[in-house]
Amino acid sequence: MNRQTQTGVTLYELLIALVIVGIVLSLGVPNMVEFRQNSRITATANDLISAFQLARTESARAKDNITICASSAPMSATPSCNGTWDQGYIVFVDTDGDIVRDGTEEVLRRHEAAQEGVEFAVANDATFFSFGPTGQGRGNVGGNTALSQVVVCDQRGNVTAAGGNSASRMFVTAPLGRANVVKENATIGTALTTMGKTCPAET
């Protein structure tokens, strides 16, 4: 009889391979989950920065008022300033400067609702920021308080994440409209205390 060579793996070798795969997954999956969470929070804060940069640049270029406002339906054909930041926001040419989008005022950018699990804590519950024709912030308009600070978080809250920074991010804008993102736990914690808010919100 001719001898035939057998190829493959033994049951013992298969079990060893499964154990190794299990160890790798147990170490890698939590890190991947945290990476995705951090990326989502950072992207949300950076999107706000981008919207402010657009509004500031466009106001100086067009010599017109440009307003950013929270909108409950930013992707609709006729979005208006009637929502909260987690629902989305729009950047529009505020021709009459009343921080309310009229039907004919051009929308320059729309941002859809925040991803599931992302929350906002907003100082003074402000819903707008407006730039004047000089490219500088207009401050409070018509008795309405302009946006100054927004803490962006998920269910982890203001805890230390990989790299030593907070798992949350805080968007900060000066009265003149210069904006930046803060990552430090202590600064974010102090801001939340001053706001009288928590992020995520207490239920």
SULRA-V491958 format. One record per residue. PHI is phi as a letter, one per 40 degrees, with the letter a starting at -180 (999 if undefined). NEAR is the number of other C-alpha atoms within 8 Angstrom. D_FIRST is the distance of its C-alpha to the first C-alpha in Angstrom with 1 decimal. Layout:
phi: <PHI:PHI>
near: <NEAR:NEAR>
d_first: <D_FIRST:D_FIRST>
This chain:
phi: <999:c:c:b:c:c:b:h:b:c:c:c:c:c:c:c:c:c:c:c:c:c:c:c:c:c:c:c:c:d:c:c:c:c:c:c:c:c:c:c:c:c:c:c:c:c:c:c:d:c:c:c:c:c:c:c:c:c:c:c:c:c:f:a:c:b:b:b:a:c:a:c:a:c:c:c:c:b:c:b:c:a:b:b:c:c:c:h:a:b:b:a:c:c:d:c:g:c:f:b:c:c:d:c:c:c:c:c:a:b:b:c:d:c:c:d:g:c:b:b:b:b:c:g:f:c:b:a:a:b:b:c:c:c:g:b:c:c:g:c:b:f:g:c:c:c:c:b:a:b:c:b:a:b:c:c:g:c:b:c:b:d:g:g:c:c:c:c:b:b:c:b:b:c:d:c:h:c:b:a:b:b:b:c:d:c:c:c:c:c:c:c:c:c:c:g:b:b:a:c:c:c:b>
near: <2:3:4:4:4:4:4:4:6:6:6:6:8:9:8:8:8:8:8:8:8:8:8:8:8:8:8:8:8:8:8:8:8:8:8:8:9:9:8:9:15:9:8:10:13:9:8:9:12:8:11:11:8:8:13:13:9:11:16:12:6:7:11:12:14:17:14:14:13:15:16:13:11:14:8:6:4:5:12:11:14:7:11:11:12:9:14:17:17:16:14:13:12:14:8:5:7:7:11:8:10:6:5:4:10:6:9:8:8:11:9:10:9:10:6:4:6:12:12:12:13:11:10:7:5:11:12:12:12:13:16:14:12:9:12:10:11:11:10:8:10:5:5:7:10:12:13:10:10:12:14:16:16:13:7:8:10:12:9:9:8:5:4:6:10:12:14:14:15:13:15:11:12:8:9:9:11:7:10:8:11:10:12:8:11:6:9:15:9:8:8:13:9:7:9:6:9:9:15:12:8:5:2>
d_first: <0.0:3.8:6.4:9.4:12.9:15.1:18.8:21.9:24.3:24.5:27.2:29.2:29.2:30.4:33.1:34.3:34.5:36.5:38.9:39.6:40.2:42.6:44.5:44.9:46.2:48.5:50.1:50.2:51.2:54.6:55.4:54.6:56.8:59.7:59.2:59.5:62.6:64.3:63.6:65.1:68.3:68.8:68.3:70.9:73.5:72.8:73.3:76.8:77.5:76.5:78.8:81.7:81.1:81.2:84.3:86.1:85.3:86.1:89.4:90.6:89.4:90.9:93.9:93.4:92.5:88.7:87.8:84.5:84.5:82.2:81.4:80.0:78.6:78.2:75.9:78.3:80.4:83.5:82.6:85.4:86.1:85.8:82.7:81.2:79.0:75.8:76.3:76.5:79.2:80.8:82.6:85.5:88.6:91.3:94.2:96.8:95.6:95.6:91.9:91.3:89.3:91.4:89.7:90.5:89.4:86.3:83.2:81.6:78.5:77.0:74.7:72.8:72.7:71.0:67.4:66.7:67.4:69.8:73.4:76.7:79.7:82.6:85.8:88.8:86.5:87.4:86.0:87.1:87.8:89.9:90.6:93.9:94.6:94.7:91.1:92.2:91.7:94.5:94.2:95.3:96.4:98.7:98.5:94.7:92.8:90.4:86.9:86.6:83.5:80.3:77.7:74.2:71.8:69.0:68.4:68.0:71.6:73.2:70.6:69.2:66.1:63.7:65.8:68.7:70.5:71.2:68.7:71.8:73.7:77.4:78.9:82.4:85.0:88.4:91.5:91.4:87.8:85.8:82.6:79.8:77.0:77.3:74.3:75.9:75.8:79.3:80.9:79.1:80.0:83.6:83.7:82.3:84.9:87.6:86.4:86.4:82.8:79.3:76.1:74.2:77.1:77.7:77.1>
